[in-house]
Amino acid sequence: MKKLLLDTSGYSRLMSGDRAVLEALADADQIFMSVFVLGELYAAFRGGDREKGNRDQLRRFMESSTVRLLQAGDDTAEIFGRLKHQLKLAGTPVPINDLWIAAHAVESGSHLVTFDRHFSMIPGVLL
């Protein structure tokens, strides 16, 4: 089963019609969206002049039968703590929200669809 998790940059590229993202999602059995990505998207929508349209578009995407929202739980927190510690030891910090998103990718066994290079420094994240 091919599982993908969309990062904020991946969702943005999807909405702009990026062919590679569209093809990857068409080939996926399950698409995950992290609650942390939703938070980043909602913040971005508030800063723009198309908030209602962007929210409507996101709602339609989330209602798709292949899309599932990931909430954070104890397992997510455990993975987050391990990843944060490993990155601290390596001297390669990444933005805190991205660590939570990475924890969701590891927890769900998903490939992360992102255009942010720092995810490649996080151990165990499949890109």
N, C-alpha and C positions, 0 to 999 in steps of 0.2 A: 504494500500500500504506500503510495507516494504522498507524503504530507509536507505542506509548505506553511510557513508562518511569514506574514507580511510585516516588515518593518515600516516605519513611517515613510521613508524614502521609497520603498517598494510600492506602497499604496499610491503615493503621489505619481510615480512613474506609470503605474497601472491606469490611473485616471487621465493621464496625458496620452494614453494610447501606445505606450512602449511595447513594441512587437515581442521582444524577448520575454517580458513579464507576462503579456497576454498568453503566449505559447506555453510558458511554464505553468500558469494557472489552469489552462485548458487541459493539461496533462496530469493535473493533481487529482487524487481521490479525495483529499481533505485539505481545506484551507483554514488556517487558524489566524485569529486576530487577537493580540494581547490587549488587555485592558489598559496597559501602559501606552500602547500605540494609540488607542482611542483618546486617551488624555492629551497626547501630543497633537493629535488631529483637531480635537475640540479647541485647544489653545490657538492653533494656527487659524482655524475658521473664524474665531473671534477677532483676529487681527486683520481679516480681509473684508472685502466689500461684497462677497458672495456667500455669507454665512448660511443663510437658509438653503440655498441651492446645494452647497457642499454637504450640509447635514442631511438633506434629502437623498443625495447621491450615496452617501455613506450608509444611511438606513437601508436603502434598496440593496446595496452590496451585502450588508450584514444579514439580510433576510434570505439570501441565497441558501439553498439546501446543502451546499458543500462548505459553507462558512460556519465556523464555530468560535465563539468568544471564549478566551482563556482568562479565568480569574486567578488571582494569586492565593495560594494556600501554604500550608506548612512545608510541603515538598518543594514548592517554588522558592520559599525562603531559605531552605537548606541549600539548594543548588546555588542561589544568589550568594550566600555566605561563602561557600567554597570557591566560587569564581572570583569574588571580590578579594578574598585572601590570596589566591593564586596570582592575580594580577598585581596586587600590592607587593608580593615577594619578587615578582619579575620586574617591578618598576614601570609597569605599563598600564596606568589607570585609563579608564574609559568613562564617558558620561554615565551617571548613576541610572537613569532611565534605560539606557541601552544594556546595562547589566541585568536589569529585570527582564527585558525582552529576550536577552540571551538565555536567561534561566528558563523562560517559557519554551524557547526553542529546544533546549536540552531535555527538559522535562517531557515535552510532547514527542520527542524524536523527530522533529521537523527540520527540513532545510530552511534556512532563513533567507528570505528574498530582501536584500538590502543593497544600497549603493554607498554605504558608509564603510570605509576601509578598516576602521578600528575593530570591527567585529572579527576580523581575521586573527586578531591577537588573543581572542578569548578561547581557551581550551575547551574542546568538545563541541563547539558550535559548527554545524554543517552549513556551508554556504551554497 
